[in-house]
Amino acid sequence: MGLLSLAIWTPILFGAVLLALGRDDQARAVRWLALIGSLVGFLVTLPLYGRFDRGSSAMQFVERAPWIERFNIHYHLGVDGISFWFVLLTAFITVVVVISAWEAITERVNQYMGAFLILSGLMIGVFCALDGMLFYVFFEATLIPMYLIIGIWGGPRKIYAAFKFFLYTLLGSLLMLIALIYLYTRSGGSFDIAAWHRLPLPATAQTLLFFAFFAAFAVKVPMFPVHTWLPDVHVEAPTGGSAVLAAIMLKLGAYGFLRFSMPIAPDASREWAWLMIALSLIAVIYVGLVAMVQQDMKKLVAYSSVAHMGFVTLGFFIFNDLGVAGGLVQMIAHGFVSGAMFLCIGVLYDRVHSREIASYGGVVNTMPNFTAFALLFAMANAGLPATAGFVGEWMVILGTVKANFWLGLLAATALIWGAAYTLWMFKRVYLGPVANDDVRQLTDINAREFLMLGILAVAVLYMGIHPKPFTDVMNASVVDLLKHVAASKLN
């Protein structure tokens, strides 16, 4: 079995075993098995980093075997510089989420942990799939465990949120399925994504394909104006669900633009770039302003996610190396920072059972260690230099200025809103005198919570201070993608 198959199927196998255990009186054993499963799942991805050829834009660690031969569908896996980091990020975040749920989840622990491990394997499958139908199967299959995580362990309106999540994402995906079938027939019966990249297409077909893919990927990112499902889902989802949704699942959509929309329909991508840039800037500016008036911490960070992902799509459709690489770096950084922000909210919620900003005040007086972590992640969310949050946004703004100064200026002003809503929330929750008895009775984080937040703090600081390992891996693939998008495929 190849390394990528190991990365995909190890967590899925552990998840299946956890589901089979089935009793809450085995919760302690279940938690340890889930932790072992997530750690093994992360460890099997590490050899990828050592063996990855940074100078090549070709697919690496390729595995190919016939799957449904009648329709020429293959189990075809591989990663390049664009998808590589998301395999490691998914496995890493899964470990943190398992640690975060150690005490918070007390009912159906085996199902909760099993769902997360299976979801982890399926998301890695999305990033590795080189066959269009295999990609679609993994892409859609991720909905099932996340739907169950929200619908079973969520808040009071969990069923509404789970339905909204499922319907929004499924509707867009059906248009993508039509696009995949069209490409299959047009290419003479091949689901090979690389063959689709080389396939000449007329202008009308490219435009229709671009918007079919847009329907699937824009909802997933989510881009303005199809972002309205995200705040509802984040508010109702359990802490681990919010962390994985923000850190990984939103990236599936952004990744789809790079793997499908831009290389398969390059002429349409260039023609409609103005629309993508406009929607991205609206997300960055308008949604940032919406975040400022939120009273619920989770809703505020959810809107913040939409604004930060706006930087990603802005960078992609500027069509220069700084923009695309910056968008990819921003995706990784957002994975660390937004995951950490939601886990911090989870720490407070587990103690006070409220996400309302007004329920807090002066938390620094009773939880000084926790506040130090929360401050670091808040600063990273605001884009402070030397944190992961700064690097990607800075690269995207540089790339945007290179393409058009005024667009770059607009994008840069959005950093002001990011700092405003993040620091305003931090001030009201953590600073000042103790606001009420709930805050007065708070206890500081325990060793498990310290470990969970400490791991993420190291990741946020390391990426902010030394981003070179991240950018080195993606450079060759980004240059190759841009060369491909610059060439017309009209026939």
C-alpha positions as CSV (number, residue, x, y, z in Angstrom):
1,M,0.0,0.0,0.0
2,G,1.3,3.4,-1.0
3,L,1.9,6.3,1.5
4,L,-1.2,8.2,0.2
5,S,-3.4,5.2,0.6
6,L,-2.1,4.8,4.2
7,A,-2.8,8.4,4.9
8,I,-6.4,8.0,3.7
9,W,-7.3,4.6,5.0
10,T,-5.5,4.5,8.4
11,P,-7.9,7.0,10.1
12,I,-10.9,5.5,8.3
13,L,-10.0,2.0,9.6
14,F,-9.5,3.3,13.1
15,G,-12.8,5.1,12.8
16,A,-14.7,2.0,11.7
17,V,-13.2,0.1,14.7
18,L,-14.4,2.8,17.1
19,L,-17.9,2.7,15.6
20,A,-17.9,-1.1,16.3
21,L,-17.0,-0.7,20.0
22,G,-20.3,0.9,20.6
23,R,-20.8,1.4,24.4
24,D,-20.3,4.5,26.6
25,D,-18.9,2.4,29.5
26,Q,-15.9,1.9,27.3
27,A,-15.4,5.7,26.8
28,R,-11.9,5.8,28.3
29,A,-10.6,3.0,26.0
30,V,-12.4,4.7,23.0
31,R,-10.7,8.0,23.7
32,W,-7.2,6.4,23.9
33,L,-7.9,4.4,20.7
34,A,-9.1,7.5,18.9
35,L,-5.9,9.3,20.0
36,I,-3.7,6.4,18.9
37,G,-5.6,6.3,15.5
38,S,-5.2,10.1,14.9
39,L,-1.5,10.0,15.9
40,V,-0.8,7.0,13.6
41,G,-2.8,8.8,10.9
42,F,-0.5,11.8,11.3
43,L,2.7,9.8,11.5
44,V,2.1,8.0,8.2
45,T,1.9,11.4,6.5
46,L,5.3,12.6,7.8
47,P,7.4,10.5,5.3
48,L,5.8,12.4,2.5
49,Y,7.6,15.6,3.6
50,G,11.0,13.9,3.6
51,R,10.5,12.3,0.2
52,F,8.8,15.2,-1.6
53,D,10.8,16.6,-4.5
54,R,10.5,20.4,-4.1
55,G,11.9,21.2,-7.6
56,S,9.2,19.2,-9.5
57,S,5.7,20.3,-10.4
58,A,4.7,16.8,-11.3
59,M,2.4,14.6,-9.3
60,Q,4.3,12.6,-6.7
61,F,3.6,9.4,-4.7
62,V,1.2,8.4,-7.6
63,E,-0.9,5.3,-7.1
64,R,-3.2,3.9,-9.8
65,A,-5.5,0.9,-9.9
66,P,-8.6,0.1,-11.9
67,W,-11.8,0.7,-9.9
68,I,-14.9,0.6,-12.1
69,E,-13.4,-0.6,-15.4
70,R,-16.6,-0.4,-17.4
71,F,-16.6,3.4,-17.1
72,N,-12.8,3.8,-17.0
73,I,-12.8,5.0,-13.4
74,H,-9.6,4.5,-11.5
75,Y,-8.4,4.6,-7.9
76,H,-5.8,7.2,-8.9
77,L,-4.0,9.2,-6.2
78,G,-1.1,11.7,-6.2
79,V,0.0,15.0,-4.6
80,D,1.8,18.0,-6.0
81,G,3.0,21.3,-4.3
82,I,-0.6,22.6,-4.3
83,S,-2.2,19.7,-2.4
84,F,0.7,18.4,-0.4
85,W,0.4,20.5,2.7
86,F,-3.4,19.9,3.1
87,V,-2.7,16.2,3.6
88,L,-0.4,16.9,6.6
89,L,-2.7,19.8,7.9
90,T,-5.8,17.5,7.9
91,A,-4.0,14.7,9.8
92,F,-2.5,17.3,12.3
93,I,-5.8,19.0,13.0
94,T,-7.5,15.6,13.6
95,V,-5.0,14.9,16.5
96,V,-5.8,18.3,18.1
97,V,-9.6,17.8,17.7
98,V,-9.4,14.4,19.4
99,I,-7.5,15.9,22.3
100,S,-10.0,18.8,22.5
101,A,-13.0,16.4,22.9
102,W,-11.4,14.3,25.7
103,E,-13.7,15.6,28.4
104,A,-16.2,17.7,26.5
105,I,-18.0,14.7,24.8
106,T,-19.5,12.2,27.3
107,E,-22.3,10.6,25.2
108,R,-21.8,8.3,22.2
109,V,-18.0,9.0,22.5
110,N,-17.2,6.1,20.1
111,Q,-19.4,7.5,17.4
112,Y,-18.1,11.1,17.8
113,M,-14.5,10.0,17.6
114,G,-15.2,7.5,14.8
115,A,-16.9,10.1,12.7
116,F,-14.0,12.5,13.0
117,L,-11.4,9.9,12.1
118,I,-13.5,8.8,9.1
119,L,-14.0,12.4,8.1
120,S,-10.2,13.0,8.3
121,G,-9.5,10.1,5.9
122,L,-12.2,11.3,3.4
123,M,-10.8,14.8,3.4
124,I,-7.3,13.6,2.7
125,G,-8.8,11.6,-0.1
126,V,-10.2,14.8,-1.7
127,F,-6.7,16.3,-1.7
128,C,-5.1,13.2,-3.2
129,A,-7.7,12.2,-5.9
130,L,-6.5,12.4,-9.5
131,D,-9.6,10.7,-10.9
132,G,-12.7,13.0,-11.4
133,M,-15.2,10.4,-10.1
134,L,-13.0,9.4,-7.2
135,F,-12.7,13.1,-6.2
136,Y,-16.5,13.5,-6.4
137,V,-17.0,10.4,-4.2
138,F,-14.6,11.7,-1.5
139,F,-15.9,15.3,-1.8
140,E,-19.5,14.2,-1.2
141,A,-18.7,11.5,1.3
142,T,-17.2,14.2,3.7
143,L,-20.8,15.6,4.1
144,I,-22.0,12.5,5.8
145,P,-19.8,12.4,9.0
146,M,-20.0,16.2,9.3
147,Y,-23.8,16.2,9.0
148,L,-23.9,13.6,11.8
149,I,-21.4,15.5,14.0
150,I,-23.6,18.7,13.7
151,G,-27.0,16.9,13.9
152,I,-26.1,14.7,16.9
153,W,-23.7,16.7,19.1
154,G,-24.7,20.2,18.1
155,G,-26.6,22.9,19.9
156,P,-30.4,23.6,20.3
157,R,-31.0,24.2,16.6
158,K,-28.7,21.5,15.4
159,I,-31.1,19.8,13.0
160,Y,-31.8,23.1,11.2
161,A,-28.1,23.8,10.9
162,A,-27.2,20.2,9.7
163,F,-30.0,20.4,7.1
164,K,-28.9,23.8,5.9
165,F,-25.3,22.6,5.6
166,F,-26.2,19.5,3.7
167,L,-28.6,21.1,1.3
168,Y,-26.4,24.1,0.4
169,T,-23.4,21.9,-0.3
170,L,-25.2,19.1,-2.0
171,L,-27.1,21.5,-4.5
172,G,-23.8,23.0,-5.7
173,S,-22.2,19.5,-6.0
174,L,-24.9,18.3,-8.4
175,L,-23.9,20.9,-10.9
176,M,-20.3,19.8,-10.5
177,L,-21.4,16.2,-11.3
178,I,-23.0,17.3,-14.6
179,A,-19.7,19.1,-15.4
180,L,-17.7,15.9,-14.7
181,I,-19.9,13.8,-16.9
182,Y,-19.6,16.4,-19.7
183,L,-15.8,16.3,-19.4
184,Y,-15.9,12.5,-19.4
185,T,-17.8,12.3,-22.7
186,R,-15.8,15.1,-24.2
187,S,-12.5,13.5,-23.4
188,G,-13.6,10.2,-25.0
189,G,-14.4,8.4,-21.8
190,S,-11.7,9.4,-19.3
191,F,-12.1,10.6,-15.7
192,D,-8.3,11.5,-15.6
193,I,-8.1,15.0,-14.2
194,A,-4.7,15.6,-15.9
195,A,-6.3,14.6,-19.3
196,W,-9.0,17.2,-18.7
197,H,-6.4,19.8,-18.1
198,R,-5.1,19.3,-21.6
199,L,-8.6,19.0,-23.2
200,P,-9.3,21.9,-25.7
201,L,-12.8,23.4,-25.1
202,P,-14.9,26.1,-26.8
203,A,-15.6,29.3,-25.0
204,T,-19.3,28.6,-24.1
205,A,-18.4,25.1,-22.7
206,Q,-15.6,26.7,-20.6
207,T,-18.0,29.3,-19.2
208,L,-20.6,26.7,-18.3
209,L,-18.0,24.5,-16.7
210,F,-16.6,27.4,-14.8
211,F,-19.9,28.3,-13.3
212,A,-20.8,24.6,-12.6
213,F,-17.6,24.3,-10.6
214,F,-18.2,27.7,-9.1
215,A,-21.6,26.4,-7.7
216,A,-19.8,23.6,-5.9
217,F,-16.7,25.3,-4.7
218,A,-18.0,28.8,-3.9
219,V,-20.5,27.3,-1.4
220,K,-17.8,25.2,0.2
221,V,-15.3,28.1,0.7
222,P,-17.9,29.9,1.3
223,M,-17.8,32.9,-0.9
224,F,-20.2,35.9,-0.7
225,P,-23.2,35.7,-1.2
226,V,-23.5,31.9,-0.6
227,H,-21.8,32.2,2.8
228,T,-25.0,32.4,4.9
229,W,-25.0,28.7,5.9
230,L,-21.6,29.0,7.7
231,P,-22.5,31.1,10.8
232,D,-25.6,29.0,11.6
233,V,-23.6,25.8,11.3
234,H,-20.6,27.1,13.4
235,V,-22.9,28.3,16.2
236,E,-24.7,24.9,16.4
237,A,-21.7,22.6,15.7
238,P,-19.8,21.1,18.7
239,T,-16.3,22.7,19.2
240,G,-14.5,19.9,17.3
241,G,-16.9,20.2,14.4
242,S,-16.4,24.0,14.2
243,A,-12.6,23.5,14.3
244,V,-12.5,20.9,11.5
245,L,-15.0,22.8,9.4
246,A,-13.0,26.0,9.6
247,A,-9.6,24.5,9.4
248,I,-10.1,21.9,6.6
249,M,-13.5,21.6,5.1
250,L,-13.6,25.2,3.8
251,K,-10.3,24.5,2.1
252,L,-11.9,21.7,-0.1
253,G,-13.7,24.4,-2.1
254,A,-10.7,26.7,-2.5
255,Y,-8.6,23.7,-3.6
256,G,-11.3,22.8,-6.2
257,F,-10.7,26.2,-7.9
258,L,-7.0,25.3,-8.4
259,R,-7.5,21.7,-9.4
260,F,-10.6,22.1,-11.6
261,S,-11.8,25.6,-12.5
262,M,-8.6,27.3,-13.4
263,P,-6.7,24.5,-15.4
264,I,-9.8,23.0,-17.1
265,A,-11.4,26.3,-18.1
266,P,-8.5,28.8,-18.2
267,D,-10.1,31.2,-20.7
268,A,-13.3,31.4,-18.7
269,S,-11.3,31.8,-15.5
270,R,-9.5,34.8,-17.0
271,E,-12.7,36.2,-18.4
272,W,-14.6,35.9,-15.1
273,A,-11.7,36.8,-12.9
274,W,-13.3,40.3,-12.3
275,L,-16.3,38.6,-10.7
276,M,-14.3,36.4,-8.5
277,I,-12.1,39.4,-7.4
278,A,-15.3,41.5,-6.7
279,L,-16.9,38.8,-4.6
280,S,-13.7,38.2,-2.7
281,L,-13.3,41.9,-1.9
282,I,-16.9,42.1,-0.8
283,A,-16.3,39.1,1.5
284,V,-13.1,40.7,2.9
285,I,-14.6,44.1,3.5
286,Y,-18.4,43.7,4.0
287,V,-18.3,40.4,5.9
288,G,-15.6,41.9,8.1
289,L,-17.9,44.7,9.0
290,V,-20.7,42.2,9.7
291,A,-18.3,40.4,12.1
292,M,-17.9,43.6,14.1
293,V,-21.5,43.7,15.3
294,Q,-21.8,40.0,16.4
295,Q,-22.7,39.3,20.0
296,D,-21.9,35.6,19.8
297,M,-18.2,34.7,19.8
298,K,-18.7,31.7,17.4
299,K,-20.6,33.8,15.0
300,L,-17.9,36.5,15.0
301,V,-15.2,34.0,14.3
302,A,-17.4,32.3,11.6
303,Y,-17.8,35.6,9.8
304,S,-14.1,36.2,10.3
305,S,-13.5,32.9,8.5
306,V,-15.5,34.1,5.5
307,A,-13.4,37.3,5.4
308,H,-10.1,35.4,5.6
309,M,-11.1,32.9,2.9
310,G,-11.9,36.0,0.7
311,F,-8.2,36.7,0.7
312,V,-7.6,33.1,-0.6
313,T,-9.9,33.5,-3.6
314,L,-8.6,37.0,-4.2
315,G,-5.1,35.7,-4.4
316,F,-6.0,32.8,-6.8
317,F,-7.8,35.0,-9.4
318,I,-5.1,37.7,-9.5
319,F,-3.1,35.2,-11.6
320,N,0.4,35.9,-10.4
321,D,2.7,33.7,-8.4
322,L,2.6,35.8,-5.2
323,G,-1.2,35.8,-5.2
324,V,-1.7,32.1,-5.8
325,A,1.1,31.1,-3.3
326,G,-0.2,33.6,-0.8
327,G,-3.7,32.2,-1.1
328,L,-2.3,28.7,-0.4
329,V,-0.3,29.9,2.5
330,Q,-3.4,31.7,3.8
331,M,-5.3,28.5,3.6
332,I,-2.8,26.7,5.8
333,A,-2.5,29.6,8.2
334,H,-6.2,29.9,8.5
335,G,-6.3,26.2,9.3
336,F,-4.1,26.7,12.3
337,V,-5.6,30.1,13.5
338,S,-9.3,29.5,13.0
339,G,-9.1,26.0,14.5
340,A,-7.3,27.6,17.5
341,M,-9.9,30.4,17.8
342,F,-12.8,27.9,17.9
343,L,-11.0,25.6,20.4
344,C,-10.5,28.6,22.7
345,I,-14.2,29.4,22.5
346,G,-14.8,25.8,23.3
347,V,-12.6,26.0,26.4
348,L,-14.8,28.9,27.8
349,Y,-18.1,27.3,26.7
350,D,-17.2,24.0,28.5
351,R,-16.9,26.1,31.7
352,V,-19.7,28.7,31.4
353,H,-22.0,27.2,28.8
354,S,-22.4,30.5,27.0
355,R,-20.9,31.9,23.8
356,E,-22.3,35.4,24.3
357,I,-19.6,38.0,24.6
358,A,-21.7,39.8,27.3
359,S,-21.4,36.7,29.6
360,Y,-17.7,37.3,30.0
361,G,-15.3,40.1,31.1
362,G,-12.0,40.0,33.0
363,V,-11.2,36.4,32.2
364,V,-7.5,37.2,32.4
365,N,-7.9,37.6,36.2
366,T,-8.9,33.9,36.6
367,M,-7.4,32.2,33.6
368,P,-4.0,34.0,32.9
369,N,-2.4,31.0,31.1
370,F,-5.4,30.5,28.8
371,T,-5.6,34.3,28.1
372,A,-2.0,34.2,26.9
373,F,-2.9,31.6,24.3
374,A,-6.1,33.4,23.4
375,L,-4.1,36.7,22.9
376,L,-1.6,35.0,20.5
377,F,-4.4,33.5,18.4
378,A,-6.3,36.8,18.4
379,M,-3.2,38.6,17.2
380,A,-2.7,35.9,14.5
381,N,-6.3,36.3,13.4
382,A,-5.7,40.1,13.1
383,G,-2.6,39.4,10.9
384,L,0.2,40.4,13.3
385,P,3.7,40.0,11.8
386,A,5.6,36.9,13.0
387,T,2.4,34.9,13.2
388,A,0.9,32.6,10.6
389,G,-2.0,35.0,10.0
390,F,0.3,37.6,8.6
391,V,2.3,35.7,5.9
392,G,-0.5,34.7,3.5
393,E,-2.4,37.9,3.7
394,W,0.8,39.9,3.1
395,M,1.6,37.8,0.1
396,V,-1.9,38.2,-1.3
397,I,-1.9,42.0,-0.8
398,L,1.6,42.2,-2.5
399,G,0.3,40.1,-5.4
400,T,-2.8,42.2,-5.7
401,V,-0.8,45.5,-5.6
402,K,1.4,44.0,-8.4
403,A,-1.7,43.5,-10.5
404,N,-3.6,46.6,-9.6
405,F,-2.7,49.2,-6.9
406,W,-6.3,50.2,-6.0
407,L,-7.5,46.6,-5.6
408,G,-4.4,46.0,-3.3
409,L,-5.3,49.1,-1.3
410,L,-8.9,47.9,-0.9
411,A,-7.7,44.5,0.3
412,A,-5.2,46.0,2.7
413,T,-7.9,48.2,4.4
414,A,-9.7,45.0,5.3
415,L,-6.9,44.1,7.7
416,I,-8.1,47.1,9.8
417,W,-11.5,45.5,10.1
418,G,-9.9,42.2,11.0
419,A,-7.9,43.8,13.8
420,A,-10.9,45.8,15.0
421,Y,-13.4,42.9,15.5
422,T,-10.8,40.5,16.9
423,L,-9.3,43.0,19.4
424,W,-12.8,44.3,20.4
425,M,-13.9,40.8,21.2
426,F,-10.7,40.1,23.1
427,K,-11.0,43.3,25.1
428,R,-14.6,42.5,26.1
429,V,-14.1,38.9,27.0
430,Y,-10.6,38.8,28.6
431,L,-9.6,42.3,29.8
432,G,-10.9,44.6,32.6
433,P,-12.2,43.6,36.1
434,V,-14.0,40.3,36.7
435,A,-17.5,40.9,35.3
436,N,-19.6,38.3,37.1
437,D,-19.6,35.2,39.4
438,D,-19.3,32.8,36.4
439,V,-16.0,34.4,35.5
440,R,-14.9,34.6,39.1
441,Q,-15.3,30.8,39.5
442,L,-13.4,29.9,36.3
443,T,-10.4,27.7,36.7
444,D,-7.3,27.9,34.4
445,I,-6.6,25.4,31.6
446,N,-5.5,21.9,32.6
447,A,-2.6,20.0,31.2
448,R,-4.6,18.5,28.3
449,E,-6.0,21.9,27.2
450,F,-2.5,23.4,27.6
451,L,-1.1,20.7,25.3
452,M,-3.8,21.2,22.7
453,L,-3.4,25.0,22.6
454,G,0.4,24.7,22.9
455,I,0.7,22.5,19.8
456,L,-1.3,25.1,17.8
457,A,0.7,28.0,19.3
458,V,3.9,26.4,18.1
459,A,2.4,25.9,14.6
460,V,1.2,29.5,14.4
461,L,4.5,30.9,15.5
462,Y,6.7,28.6,13.4
463,M,4.8,29.4,10.3
464,G,4.9,33.1,11.0
465,I,8.6,33.2,11.7
466,H,9.8,30.6,9.1
467,P,7.3,30.2,6.2
468,K,10.0,29.1,3.8
469,P,9.4,25.3,4.2
470,F,5.7,25.9,3.3
471,T,6.4,28.1,0.2
472,D,9.3,26.0,-1.1
473,V,7.0,23.0,-1.5
474,M,4.4,24.8,-3.5
475,N,6.5,27.2,-5.8
476,A,7.1,24.8,-8.7
477,S,3.5,23.7,-8.9
478,V,2.2,27.3,-8.6
479,V,4.5,28.4,-11.5
480,D,3.4,25.4,-13.6
481,L,-0.3,26.1,-12.9
482,L,0.0,29.8,-13.9
483,K,1.8,28.8,-17.1
484,H,-1.1,26.5,-17.9
485,V,-3.8,29.1,-17.1
486,A,-2.1,31.7,-19.3
487,A,-2.3,29.5,-22.4
488,S,-5.6,29.5,-24.3
489,K,-7.5,26.2,-24.7
490,L,-10.1,27.4,-27.1
491,N,-10.7,25.1,-30.1
